Amino acid sequence: MKNISRAGLKYIKIDFEWRIATIKSLFKADKGYDITFTDGWSLWVAEHPTYIPKIGDAVQLFGKGIGHTIRGITINDVVFRYKTPLEAEKEFKKSIELADKEKKAKFKENKKNIDKRFKALPEVFQTRIMKFRNTNPDFRWQYEDYELFCCEEAIKIADHFKTPDAIYTWSKLPYEEQDKLYKADPNHSGNTFAFARRLAYLYLSNPDSVIKEHGALVLLVGCKEYGCPHDK
């Protein structure tokens, strides 16, 4: 069976990391099913060659629980997919290695442009980025493009609003109202937009604090991972 290994066939019988959910609604989508459970959670599962899920079915979800990867799904005891903890760990490590390889290649390809963008920044923003480079030897290929984008966007916001009070007032408005006063780059995520606003405010109110502020992705990956020296 492609959806479970020989090791999985043995381990699933003694696997204790699971919970049961009940299908509340589902619809066919993209060679699988979008399923919503009675507890409000939802997921997509690939179609099975012999079994069609239905409302009311019991679904066994294998993994450490909510917030963690689901490494196995059975519906009415039919295995839709399953990996042992060891298999899931190996697959995760492989995906990280592949992602890192792609990031390194992309950085190498764009390095000249990234260096040019860095040199165009005001000194306080250059100093800010250098602190991450000096703390994390892998910062450049891992996170610099993300951090650089936030810094560039912060400068645009500062140049547009001119004063920290104007930025503060604007940031408290509903998003629709913010959009009327300033058209943000469409490539923003919620995190980059919020962080760029904060850096812009700091840049106009106390430029030295731009250097001291935590990294743009610290809330998601932590200071140590990002190379933020506050962790030391």
MOGIJO-V755234 format. One line per field, one symbol per residue. ss: DSSP state (H for helix, E for strand, L for the rest). phi: phi as a letter, one per 20 degrees, with the letter a starting at -180 (. if undefined). psi: psi as a letter, one per 20 degrees, with the letter a starting at -180 (. if undefined). A space follows every 50 residues. Layout:
ss->???
phi->???
psi->???
//
This chain:
ss->LLLLLHHHHHHLLLLLLEEEEEEEEEEELLLEEEEEELLLLEEEEELLLL LLLLLLLEEEEELLLLLLLLLEEEELLEEEEELLHHHHHHHHHHHHHHHH HHHHHHHHHHHHHHHHHHHLLLHHHHHHHHHHHHHLLLHHHHHHHHHHHH HHHHHHHHHHHLLHHHHHHHHLLLHHHHHHHLLLLLLLLHHHHHHHHHHH HHHHHLLHHHHHLLLLLHHHHLHHHHLLHHHL
phi->.febeffffefgfdfdeabdcdfebabfbllaceddefenfbadcffdfc cdfbgnfededeqfpgndfeebccclmefeaacfgfffffffffffffff fffffffgfdgffffffffefggffffgffffgfedfdgfeecfffffff fgffffffffemcffffffffefggffgffebefgfefefffffffffff ffgeeagffffefgffdgfednffffnefffe
psi->phjprghhhghhhjpinrqpqppgqqqpplkbpopprhjiqrrppqqqhi poqrpiqppoopaiapirpoiqpqoljpohqpqrhgghgggghghggggh ghgggggghjgghghghghiqqghhggghhhgghhoijhghgighggggg gghggggghghhqhhhgggghiqqhhhghhhpoqpiiqrhghghhhgghg ghhhhnhhihhhqrqhjhhhiqgghhkoihi.
//
